[in-house]
Amino acid sequence: MASLTVYSEAGAEVGKYEIDTEQLADRISKQLLHDAVVMYQANLRQGSHNTRTRGQVAGSKKKMYRQKGTGNARAGGKRSPVRRGGGVARTIKPRDYSYRLNKKALQLATRMAIRSKIDDGEMVVVDKLSFDAPKTKQMAGVLKALGLEGTTTLVATADLDAVVYKSGRNIAGVSVEPVRQLNALSVLKPRRMLVTKDALDKIKDGTFTTAAN
């Protein structure tokens, strides 16, 4: 059982929050977390790399000079991979790096990642984030009051909140996501996790579906 301090937007302590981390995940598997993170990173790769073979570069196929009698090494055409401007011998072409792990394994990895944030003291709970309109300055003030200024932070909300998202999207190192879109990579990548009390209720009750894409 973990006891988390609940703060107001101004950084004042307003209460405590009790959560049983073993209900999230009975253990933390570093191997599963590693596998999930590698999968998400692989799925983000564009795979648009491309180099030309000797058949794709411009230039004559004619032998540059005769085989013997010049004192030079034997040489073929200027497209040869051994010459500057020639083709690439072991070329790479566009490819798709994406793959999928088991859906239940990915959901478990997300819960493990959230538990690790709690166990390591890297989760901050705020009573609520209530903005009348998108205001980056107001979000920056909240982060500063909570000691998160200049720290990579994931802000987790109970549901999709366009005002909170627009308030945080221009702050370097800050990402805003509803709990249903969380995954192991998005939770583990930033150093800290700021979660609203309502979002933590959903995490605690298991009434949210973790991302498996």
LUMMARDREN-400670 format. One line per 8 residues: for each residue z, x, y of N, C-alpha, C. Coordinates in steps of 0.1 Angstrom, whole numbers, padded with zeros to 4 digits. Example, Ala and Ser with C-alpha at 12.3 -4.5 7.8 and 13.67 -1.06 7.14 Angstrom:
REM LUMMARDREN-400670
0078 0132 -0057 0078 0123 -0045 0078 0132 -0033  0071 0128 -0022 0071 0137 -0011 0079 0129 0000
***
This chain:
REM LUMMARDREN-400670
0000 0009 -0012 0000 0000 0000 0000 0009 0012  -0009 0006 0021 -0010 0014 0034 -0007 0005 0046  0000 0011 0055 0004 0004 0067 -0003 0010 0079  -0012 0002 0085 -0020 0007 0096 -0015 0001 0109  -0015 0009 0120 -0011 0005 0133 -0023 -0003 0139  -0020 -0014 0145 -0030 -0022 0152 -0029 -0020 0167  -0040 -0016 0174 -0039 -0013 0188 -0047 -0024 0196  -0044 -0025 0208 -0052 -0033 0217 -0063 -0025 0223
-0072 -0032 0230 -0083 -0024 0236 -0079 -0014 0246  -0066 -0016 0252 -0061 -0006 0261 -0054 0005 0254  -0053 0005 0241 -0046 0016 0234 -0032 0014 0231  -0026 0002 0234 -0012 -0001 0232 -0010 -0006 0218  0001 -0003 0212 0004 -0007 0198 0008 -0022 0199  0002 -0030 0191 0005 -0044 0191 0009 -0050 0178  0010 -0041 0167 0015 -0046 0155 0011 -0037 0143  0014 -0041 0131 0010 -0034 0119 0001 -0042 0110
-0006 -0035 0101 -0015 -0042 0092 -0013 -0036 0078  -0009 -0044 0069 -0006 -0040 0055 -0019 -0042 0046  -0023 -0032 0039 -0034 -0034 0030 -0032 -0026 0018  -0035 -0032 0006 -0034 -0025 -0006 -0048 -0018 -0010  -0048 -0005 -0008 -0061 0002 -0010 -0065 0002 -0024  -0056 0000 -0034 -0060 -0001 -0048 -0068 -0013 -0051  -0067 -0023 -0042 -0075 -0035 -0044 -0090 -0033 -0040  -0091 -0024 -0030 -0105 -0020 -0026 -0112 -0012 -0038
-0105 -0002 -0042 -0110 0007 -0053 -0098 0013 -0060  -0097 0012 -0073 -0086 0018 -0081 -0085 0033 -0081  -0096 0039 -0077 -0097 0054 -0076 -0108 0058 -0067  -0109 0070 -0063 -0120 0076 -0055 -0127 0086 -0064  -0140 0083 -0067 -0148 0092 -0075 -0157 0100 -0065  -0155 0113 -0064 -0163 0121 -0056 -0177 0122 -0061  -0179 0122 -0074 -0192 0122 -0080 -0200 0110 -0076  -0194 0098 -0077 -0201 0086 -0073 -0204 0086 -0058
-0195 0090 -0050 -0198 0090 -0036 -0209 0100 -0032  -0209 0111 -0039 -0220 0121 -0037 -0233 0115 -0041  -0234 0109 -0053 -0246 0103 -0058 -0251 0092 -0048  -0242 0084 -0043 -0246 0074 -0033 -0252 0079 -0020  -0244 0089 -0015 -0249 0095 -0002 -0262 0102 -0004  -0264 0109 -0015 -0277 0116 -0017 -0288 0106 -0018  -0286 0094 -0024 -0296 0084 -0026 -0300 0078 -0012  -0289 0075 -0004 -0292 0070 0010 -0300 0080 0018
-0296 0093 0017 -0303 0103 0025 -0317 0105 0020  -0319 0104 0007 -0333 0105 0002 -0342 0093 0006  -0336 0082 0007 -0343 0070 0011 -0347 0070 0026  -0340 0079 0034 -0343 0080 0048 -0354 0090 0051  -0357 0098 0041 -0368 0108 0042 -0382 0102 0044  -0389 0107 0054 -0403 0101 0056 -0413 0105 0045  -0411 0118 0041 -0420 0123 0031 -0435 0124 0036  -0436 0126 0049 -0449 0127 0055 -0455 0141 0056
-0449 0151 0050 -0453 0164 0050 -0467 0166 0043  -0475 0175 0049 -0488 0176 0043 -0494 0190 0047  -0499 0197 0037 -0506 0210 0040 -0520 0209 0033  -0529 0217 0038 -0543 0217 0033 -0545 0226 0022  -0553 0222 0013 -0557 0231 0002 -0569 0239 0007  -0574 0249 -0001 -0585 0257 0004 -0598 0248 0005  -0598 0237 -0002 -0610 0228 -0001 -0610 0220 0011  -0599 0219 0019 -0598 0211 0030 -0598 0218 0044
-0597 0232 0043 -0598 0239 0056 -0612 0242 0059  -0615 0244 0072 -0628 0247 0077 -0632 0262 0074  -0644 0264 0071 -0648 0278 0069 -0658 0279 0058  -0666 0290 0058 -0676 0292 0048 -0670 0296 0035  -0677 0292 0024 -0674 0296 0011 -0680 0309 0007  -0688 0315 0016 -0695 0327 0013 -0686 0339 0011  -0689 0348 0002 -0681 0360 0000 -0682 0368 0013  -0671 0373 0017 -0670 0380 0030 -0678 0393 0031
-0677 0400 0020 -0685 0413 0019 -0687 0416 0004  -0696 0425 0002 -0699 0428 -0012 -0687 0433 -0020  -0688 0432 -0033 -0677 0435 -0042 -0673 0449 -0042  -0682 0458 -0042 -0680 0473 -0043 -0686 0481 -0032  -0680 0492 -0030 -0686 0502 -0021 -0682 0501 -0006  -0673 0492 -0003 -0669 0491 0011 -0655 0498 0013  -0648 0501 0003 -0635 0507 0004 -0624 0497 0006  -0628 0484 0008 -0618 0473 0010 -0615 0467 -0003
-0604 0459 -0003 -0600 0452 -0015 -0610 0441 -0017  -0612 0437 -0030 -0621 0426 -0033 -0617 0413 -0026  -0627 0406 -0020 -0623 0394 -0013 -0634 0383 -0015  -0629 0371 -0016 -0638 0360 -0017 -0641 0354 -0003  -0641 0341 -0002 -0643 0334 0010 -0631 0334 0019  -0633 0330 0032 -0622 0330 0042 -0612 0319 0040  -0616 0310 0031 -0606 0299 0028 -0595 0303 0018  -0596 0314 0013 -0586 0319 0003 -0572 0318 0008
-0563 0314 0000 -0549 0313 0004 -0542 0326 0008  -0548 0337 0004 -0542 0350 0008 -0546 0354 0022  -0555 0347 0029 -0560 0351 0042 -0554 0341 0052  -0552 0346 0064 -0547 0338 0075 -0557 0328 0079  -0552 0315 0080 -0561 0304 0083 -0567 0298 0070  -0564 0304 0059 -0569 0298 0046 -0561 0286 0042  -0564 0281 0030 -0557 0270 0024 -0543 0274 0019  -0536 0264 0015 -0522 0267 0009 -0524 0266 -0006
-0518 0276 -0013 -0520 0277 -0028 -0513 0265 -0035  -0500 0264 -0032 -0492 0253 -0038 -0489 0243 -0028  -0498 0235 -0025 -0497 0225 -0013 -0488 0214 -0016  -0482 0208 -0005 -0474 0196 -0006 -0481 0185 0000  -0479 0173 -0005 -0486 0161 0000 -0476 0150 0002  -0480 0140 0010 -0470 0129 0013 -0465 0123 0000  -0452 0120 0000 -0446 0114 -0012 -0435 0105 -0008  -0431 0096 -0017 -0420 0087 -0015 -0408 0093 -0023
-0397 0096 -0015 -0385 0102 -0021 -0375 0091 -0025  -0377 0079 -0022 -0367 0068 -0024 -0365 0065 -0038  -0353 0061 -0042 -0349 0057 -0055 -0337 0048 -0054  -0333 0041 -0064 -0322 0032 -0064 -0312 0035 -0075  -0299 0034 -0071 -0288 0034 -0081 -0284 0020 -0084  -0276 0019 -0094 -0271 0005 -0098 -0264 -0001 -0086  -0267 -0014 -0084 -0262 -0022 -0073 -0246 -0022 -0073  -0240 -0025 -0085 -0226 -0025 -0085 -0220 -0011 -0082
-0227 -0001 -0087 -0222 0013 -0084 -0222 0016 -0069  -0232 0011 -0062 -0233 0013 -0047 -0222 0005 -0040  -0220 -0007 -0044 -0210 -0015 -0038 -0196 -0009 -0040  -0193 -0003 -0052 -0181 0003 -0055 -0179 0016 -0046  -0190 0023 -0045 -0190 0035 -0037 -0187 0032 -0022  -0191 0021 -0017 -0188 0017 -0003 -0173 0014 -0002  -0168 0007 -0012 -0153 0004 -0012 -0145 0017 -0013  -0150 0026 -0021 -0143 0039 -0022 -0143 0047 -0009
-0154 0046 -0002 -0156 0053 0011 -0146 0047 0021  -0145 0034 0021 -0136 0027 0030 -0121 0031 0027  -0118 0031 0014 -0104 0036 0010 -0102 0050 0014  -0112 0059 0013 -0109 0073 0016 -0106 0074 0031  -0113 0066 0040 -0110 0066 0054 -0095 0062 0057  -0091 0052 0049 -0077 0047 0051 -0067 0058 0046  -0070 0063 0034 -0061 0073 0028 -0060 0086 0037  -0071 0090 0043 -0071 0102 0051 -0067 0100 0065
-0063 0088 0069 -0058 0085 0083 -0070 0085 0093  -0082 0082 0088 -0093 0083 0097 -0098 0069 0102  -0090 0059 0099 -0094 0045 0103 -0084 0041 0114  -0090 0035 0125 -0083 0030 0136 -0085 0015 0137  -0075 0007 0138 -0076 -0008 0138 -0074 -0013 0152  -0083 -0020 0157 -0082 -0026 0171 -0080 -0041 0169  -0072 -0048 0177 -0069 -0062 0176 -0082 -0070 0177  -0090 -0067 0187 -0103 -0074 0189 -0111 -0066 0199
-0124 -0068 0198 -0133 -0063 0208 -0140 -0075 0215  -0136 -0078 0227 -0141 -0090 0234 -0147 -0085 0247  -0161 -0085 0247 -0168 -0082 0259 -0176 -0094 0264  -0175 -0097 0277 -0182 -0108 0282 -0197 -0106 0282  -0201 -0093 0284 -0215 -0089 0285 -0216 -0075 0280  -0228 -0071 0276 -0229 -0057 0271 -0226 -0047 0282  -0215 -0039 0280 -0211 -0029 0290 -0207 -0016 0283  -0216 -0007 0284 -0214 0006 0278 -0201 0013 0283
-0199 0011 0296 -0187 0017 0303 -0174 0011 0297  -0174 -0002 0294 -0162 -0008 0288 -0160 -0003 0274  -0170 -0002 0266 -0169 0004 0253 -0164 0018 0253  -0169 0026 0262 -0165 0040 0263 -0150 0040 0267  -0145 0031 0276 -0131 0030 0279 -0122 0027 0268  -0127 0018 0259 -0119 0014 0247 -0118 0026 0238  -0129 0033 0236 -0129 0045 0227 -0119 0056 0233  -0120 0058 0246 -0111 0068 0252 -0096 0064 0251
-0093 0051 0252 -0079 0046 0251 -0074 0048 0237  -0083 0047 0227 -0079 0048 0213 -0080 0063 0208  -0083 0072 0217 -0084 0086 0213 -0096 0090 0205  -0107 0082 0207 -0119 0084 0199 -0130 0090 0208  -0127 0093 0221 -0138 0098 0230 -0143 0112 0224  -0156 0113 0224 -0162 0125 0219 -0162 0127 0204  -0158 0117 0197 -0157 0118 0182 -0167 0108 0176  -0174 0113 0166 -0184 0104 0159 -0176 0093 0153
-0180 0081 0156 -0172 0069 0152 -0181 0058 0147  -0177 0051 0137 -0184 0039 0132 -0175 0027 0136  -0181 0018 0144 -0174 0006 0148 -0178 -0005 0139  -0169 -0010 0131 -0171 -0021 0122 -0166 -0034 0127  -0175 -0044 0128 -0171 -0058 0133 -0172 -0068 0121  -0165 -0079 0123 -0165 -0089 0112 -0179 -0095 0109  -0186 -0098 0120 -0200 -0103 0119 -0209 -0096 0128  -0222 -0099 0128 -0231 -0092 0137 -0228 -0097 0151
-0224 -0087 0160 -0220 -0090 0173 -0229 -0082 0183  -0239 -0089 0188 -0249 -0083 0197 -0243 -0077 0209  -0233 -0083 0215 -0227 -0077 0227 -0220 -0064 0224  -0212 -0063 0213 -0205 -0051 0210 -0216 -0040 0206  -0226 -0045 0199 -0236 -0035 0194 -0243 -0029 0207  -0247 -0037 0216 -0254 -0032 0228 -0245 -0024 0237  -0232 -0026 0236 -0222 -0019 0244 -0220 -0005 0238  -0223 -0003 0225 -0220 0010 0219 -0232 0018 0215
-0244 0012 0216 -0256 0019 0210 -0260 0031 0218  -0256 0031 0231 -0261 0043 0240 -0250 0054 0241  -0239 0052 0233 -0229 0063 0233 -0232 0072 0222  -0233 0085 0225 -0237 0095 0215 -0226 0095 0204  -0231 0095 0191 -0222 0096 0180 -0215 0083 0176  -0218 0072 0183 -0212 0059 0180 -0222 0050 0173  -0219 0044 0162 -0227 0033 0156 -0219 0021 0154  -0226 0009 0155 -0219 -0004 0154 -0226 -0012 0143
-0218 -0016 0133 -0223 -0024 0122 -0213 -0035 0117  -0218 -0046 0113 -0210 -0056 0107 -0206 -0051 0093  -0195 -0056 0088 -0190 -0051 0075 -0199 -0053 0064  -0208 -0064 0064 -0217 -0066 0053 -0228 -0056 0052  -0230 -0048 0063 -0241 -0038 0063 -0235 -0024 0060  -0222 -0023 0058 -0217 -0009 0055 -0222 -0004 0042  -0223 0009 0042 -0226 0016 0029 -0219 0029 0029  -0219 0036 0018 -0211 0049 0016 -0215 0059 0027
-0228 0060 0030 -0232 0070 0040 -0228 0067 0054  -0229 0054 0058 -0225 0050 0071 -0210 0051 0073  -0202 0050 0063 -0188 0051 0064 -0183 0065 0064  -0189 0073 0056 -0184 0087 0054 -0190 0097 0065  -0202 0094 0070 -0208 0103 0079 -0200 0105 0092  -0196 0095 0099 -0188 0097 0111 -0173 0102 0108  -0167 0109 0117 -0153 0114 0115 -0143 0103 0115  -0145 0092 0123 -0135 0082 0124 -0142 0068 0122
-0134 0058 0119 -0139 0045 0117 -0130 0035 0125  -0136 0028 0134 -0129 0018 0142 -0132 0005 0137  -0122 -0003 0133 -0125 -0016 0127 -0116 -0026 0134  -0123 -0038 0136 -0115 -0049 0142 -0106 -0055 0132  -0096 -0062 0136 -0086 -0068 0127 -0094 -0079 0118  -0103 -0086 0124 -0110 -0097 0117 -0119 -0090 0106  -0125 -0079 0109 -0133 -0072 0100 -0125 -0066 0088  -0113 -0061 0092 -0104 -0056 0081 -0099 -0067 0072
-0098 -0079 0078 -0094 -0091 0069 -0105 -0094 0059  -0118 -0093 0063 -0129 -0095 0054 -0129 -0084 0043  -0126 -0072 0047 -0126 -0061 0037 -0115 -0062 0028  -0103 -0066 0033 -0091 -0068 0025 -0093 -0079 0015  -0098 -0091 0019 -0100 -0103 0011 -0112 -0102 0001  -0120 -0092 0004 -0132 -0091 -0005 -0142 -0102 -0002  -0142 -0107 0010 -0151 -0118 0013 -0164 -0113 0020  -0166 -0101 0019 -0179 -0095 0024 -0186 -0089 0013
-0199 -0088 0014 -0208 -0081 0004 -0212 -0068 0010  -0208 -0057 0003 -0212 -0044 0008 -0227 -0042 0006  -0233 -0034 0014 -0247 -0031 0013 -0250 -0023 0001  -0261 -0026 -0005 -0266 -0019 -0017 -0280 -0015 -0016  -0285 -0014 -0004 -0299 -0010 -0002 -0300 0004 0003
***
